Every structure is written in structure tokens, then in C-alpha cells.
Amino acid sequence: MKIWITIMATVASVVSPMTAHIYFPALDAIAEELNVTISLINLTLTSYMIFQGISPTIFGDFGDMAGRRPAFIVAFVIYLFANIGLAVQRDYAALLVLRCLQSAGSSGTLALSYAVVADITPTAERGKYMGFVSVGINIGPAIGPVIGGLLTQYLGWPSIFWFCAIFVAVWLIPWVATIPEMCRNVVGNGTIPPQSWNITLVEFLKRRKSGEKPEPGPKRKMRIPNPLGTLLITFDKQMSQILLIAAIIYCNFILVAATLSTLFTEIYNYNELEVGLCFLPYGLGCCLTVVLQGYVVDWNYRRIAKKLGVDPSHGRRNEIGDFPIESARIQPIYPSLLAGAAAVIGYGWALQAETSVAVPLVLIFAIGMLVPSTFSILNTLIVDLYPGSPATAAAANNLVRCLFGAGATAVVDYMIDAMGRGWCFTFLALLMVACLPWLRFIEKRGPRWRAEKLQRKNSTDSEREAESGAAETQ
């Protein structure tokens, strides 16, 4: 069941990045049919990225409160109907509004996918499972343009939205039928029954056939999802620094993808389908490394545990305690980050020299192998630090990196024009290199920050208990 849930979460994580990139080859066709300028169509890209950052802050809190099953279902039902609307509409205003709804539905599931893995895996084994979910997130930008190019060229642009609708409908059926609730705030370690309406279709039919009555669980208060919890996490001393570093690394990843289409068309005169195929080495590199990196992260966890004389099963109950989790997660980043920065620099200068297309294709394969794995590991650390609300923590990460990504994609064309291709990507790579001493600082100070935070929490809890006792005495 753990493997099956991970597969479903991985497939779900494909949806948002695939939806963002499958749209690219259709931009000219949509602008022509709706009789609007490309600048107006580009606004639908900006609005998509804005909601891509905001939506997880709502669905993350909803998932931590009500459960993963209902959060996924609500998000993807919104996405399903938005895609149907996009396929049949022929008006720019409808396109803009429905793209926002499409983004809101699909993007909310990014934080939920990481949270699902945090629910079903102990800290000591989490790296490899996070790696599988990262495959889905990283393969989306690779396959999206290829699928979009093929569908737009042979079936017309509305077919890309029908494809997205069918894709998510096929996913929803086994999710509703077979995936049990796994949110620890709802079912604990699996021994607490979920709400009567939050059971699988298979379980419902089994109970109905046998006449078995559902075991009553504890009553749970439902409330309106609060995105402020996500904002509080972004201002935490330790988390804010991790989120900024993850955003800088993510900007390198997204800017290579965002400029690939324009630069390859400009240099090599490729059409939409040919450019879409050039994304495949990028996606292949992403998929290969994030899985392997997960095993490396788990190995490093066990290595440090052995060095400290801690039982390797430490963390099976998702309790970090005073274990140096920062070192366990950050140490594997250093070599990947350095090599990834070198690949980004080489890629920029290969485009500057307009070499054979084989050179940048090999380098984007290397970038895909090295850069995404680094912020994938940071994603694991982020949910490690917030075991009680992993979806909210993942949403905070998504919010910061999407806002940084939106700003970076808005200015990257101006940077390339002003600095040239080579120096632009060199500058971006050097920003990543500058994160190395910053990561080392977090690795050293992180355990102390966590201890201080825990001490403050315990002190606050003691004060509340004392006040409550005094009130009862009176």
C-alpha cells in the first residue's frame, strides 16, 4: 500500500508542471484564434504562476486539517472542470479566468504530494520516497512541451485541455476507490478511524455488503483553510533561509527551461515540435538523479546515525529530537551544486558560441541531473522540520520559489539582452555557488536554532498550563 500510495502521489505531482508547460506550443494558435496579441496571452502565463504560488497555501492547510483524500479530490475536481471550460471557451476573458482556476486546482496538489510521503514514511527512509515524487515534478516540464506540440499540431489547441481533463479523471477513479486517508492529524499512525465520509469506495462497498457499521472516530472540528500558517513558516529563522536558498536554486532550473524554447528557435531555427523534443534530455536527467539522490540521502542519514552511535531506526516515528538532520540532508548537496553550477556556465557559453546543438543538449542533461536534485533534498529537509504540518511547510516552499520564479522569468529576457547568454547564465550559476557557505552555516547552526525554538515552545506551554491551573483554582 505504501508503494501504491507513492505511485499515486508521484503521478499527481506531474499534473501542475505538465499543465504549465503543455500550454507553451499553443500560444500562437490561441492568440490567432482569439484575435488577441501574444502579450495578452503571456498574461495567462503570469496569472498561472501567481496562483501556482498562492494555491498550495490554502490546500496545504486544508490537507493538514481535513485530510489528504478530500484535499486532493477538491483540488482535482476544480482542475477537471477548469480544463473542460478551457477546451470549449473561445473568449479571452474566459481563458484568463479559467487558467487561474486551472492553476489553483493543479498547483494545490504539489504540497499535498510531499505531505503524503511525509505521512507514510519515517524520517530514516524518507529520502528515496521523496525522490520518486520529485520525478513527477521534474518530468512534467520535459513531457509537457512534447505532448502540447503534438496535440496542437495534429488535433488543435483545445485538445491539450481535453487531454488534461482525461488525465486527471483517470487518476481520480483509483484515488477515490482505493487510497485510504493517511494524514497523521486525522488518523494518527493509522489506528484512528477517519471521518465516515472519508473512506475509500472499496471500503464503503465492503461495509455495505457485510452490514458492518463504521467504527466511530473522534469528532473533528472543520474550519476555513488559513493561509497565514504558511506565511508564519516563511518567517521562521531557519526555514526562511532554507526557502531562500531553495528558491535561488529553483530559479536556475526554471530559467533554463523557460528560455530553452526561445533560444533554440533563435539559434537553431527549430519549430515547436523540435523544440519540445529538446526538453527530453532535461527531463531524463531530472528523473535519473532525483531517485538516486534519495537513496544517497538515506545512506547519509544512516552514516551519521552510526557515527553518533544512534540506532539506524532513529526517526521511524518521525521524531527528530537532537539528531543533526540538517547535516544528514545538506551534505549530499555540496557536490551536486558545484557540478550543476559548472554545467549551467558551460550551457550559457555554448549558446553564446552557437555551437552544434549536441553540446547544449548534453549540458542540459547534466543540468537536469544535478540542479533539481539539490532543491529536492531541501524539500525533504523542509518536511522533516515540520512533521506535524508537512503540507503547510511544502506550501511555504512552493510559495517562495514560485514568486521568485515568476519574477525571474519576467526579467530573464532583459538580462540576456543586456549581459549576453554566456554572462547571464554565469551570473545565475554564481548565485548558486554563493549558497554553499550559507548552507554550511545552516548545517552548523540549525540544531541550536531548533533547540531554542523547542525551549520557547515548552516555556509557552508551561505558562499556559499555569494560567489554566490558576483559573480553575479561582
Secondary structure, 3 states (H helix, E strand, C coil): CHHHHHHHHHHHHHHHHHHHHHCHHHHHHHHHHHCCCHHHHHHHHHHHHHHHHHHHHHHHHHHHHHCHHHHHHHHHHHHHHHHHHHHHCCCHHHHHHHHHHHHHHHHHHHHHHHHHHHHHCCHHHHHHHHHHHHHHHHHHHHHHHHHHHHHHHHHCCHHHHHHHHHHHHHHHHHHHHHCCCCCHHHHCCCCCCCCCCCCCHHHHHHHHHHCCCCCCCCCCCCCCCCCHHHHHHHCCHHHHHHHHHHHHHHHHHHHHHHHHHHHHHHHHCCCHHHHHHHCHHHHHHHHHHHHHHHHHHHHHHHHHHHHCCCCCCCCCCCCCCCCCHHHHHHCCHHHHHHHHHHHHHHHHHHHHHCCCCHHHHHHHHHHHHHHHHHHHHHHHHHHHHCCCCHHHHHHHHHHHHHHHHHHHHHHHHHHHHHHHHHHHHHHHHHHHHHHHHHHHHHHHHHHHHHHHHHHHHHHHHHHHHHHHHHHHHC
